[in-house]
């Protein structure tokens, strides 16, 4: 199926935020890496109030559009300081960046078009389910979709801690700030707190 060739791009698409913060390209997590870990974390941490099978499926489809769109960052490329201004780059990426409403709308439109392209290549039964799950995740109107979004954040926090072990000088503290202020699921908050208690790391940078 032609769609599989597109989906293979998820394995070859590095997560932009890591590259921009100086993680070596050979070590940078791909979108596929992120999707796998999000699915596994969601599967392992979903409580009895959630449909675990639905959590797993939502996690698997949540970034499928990036097979076509790539991984656009939540900041404008022109706002990133020049690479030779090390202090400014560090300060810029030590902050948590939030997309503007205009950027959110543009990203949503682009990803919806990408999903329509992918859906057209899929068998009808699986394609209908995958497209519906992706829309459910984007709408954030079900407990499972909101939980997977939380797991998406938690996975980025967890990965940032791993990179900080190998590259302590990199500006990764924005992911800790995100985890401290944006996680909502009690089980993920408990895991976050345990991780920070065991190794405060960049929490105070």
Steps between C-alpha positions, in 0.01 A plus 500: 500500500629845408399632842768286664771682304369827641479365853862385480588871502409506869814295563714745303354821645689622807316697766583861421523618859790272578702603197437869568625457857823339386432127535730331245305386196617141547337497845188701426172321564293447186125555484460122483713461815276751675180329383621161625594632844176699527303183423695292751478760777129546437440126502692456825353795688135517391281440806171311527295807407646493148458265206860374476459366146369837386791676672741277312336567164482876559868506590591310185317742271552833678799611287427319173458827311868574562582232242415777253528828693816425695531622859444878506620667822278727714716805424577699189829411339589868469469542877777251573823687590805443280695187589814695585317687778518208741352681798200630304435155351517345847260757642259462208476124528491495879154656479178314429369600157125499429351526151300811420134450415580590139781245489276236659235558233753481217654182642158342543403578142826365361478181704136443406598520134787257561267255673255522211784409265601204714139390549445485124776239474366275778257209483150620585448315828836581661511844341163603641606394849841666482356828368230502768755434774723780373205742500411388852853576618499840333162592650614409853140434603536150648684392817721268296600775256584739782700231676701422186576872464630492856710194419634683194625776733636252753695311234673823393586574864635148550708516181640839601626349825685232307663756272595712801697207643720483191497870413459698825580833335208489256200731563241235588339644812194621305378140492522477876304826527237352270473185711478703820222727375303314232462135600151419627483121545568395861700193399727705272540773760605236752756361255629850425543575869680172560738572212573852622545385859748233388694739278413874506728542197413814300194589708674798654681629192 
